[in-house]
C-alpha cells in the first residue's frame, strides 16, 4: 500500500510523472513517424526540408535560450552574446549560399 502524505498529494504526483513520461515518449515518437506518412504526398521532399529546418531551429533556439540566464549572471557579456549570435547567423547564411552555389555547378555522375 502506498503511504499517503498530505492527503494524497504523493499519489497525484506519481500519476502526473507517469502521465508526463507517456506523453514525452508518444508525442516525439508520433511526430517522428510523420515523414513516413508524408512520403506518400506529392510534395514529400519539400515537407521533409521544412520539417528539418524547423527541427534545427528548435535545437538552435533551445541552445541559446539556455545560455541567457548564464549571460545575465555575468555583467558585460550581453553585447558579446549578441555579437556571437549575429556571427553565427552570418556564418550559417554564408555557408548555405556557398554550398548551394557548389550544388549548381556540380553534375551528378551516377
Secondary structure, DSSP 8 states (H G I E B T S, - for coil): -----TTTHHHHHHHHHHHHHHHHHHHHHHHHTHHHHHTTSTTHHHHHHHHHHHHHHHHHHHHHHHHHHHHHHSTT-HHHHHHHHHHHHHHHHHHHHHHHHHHHH-----
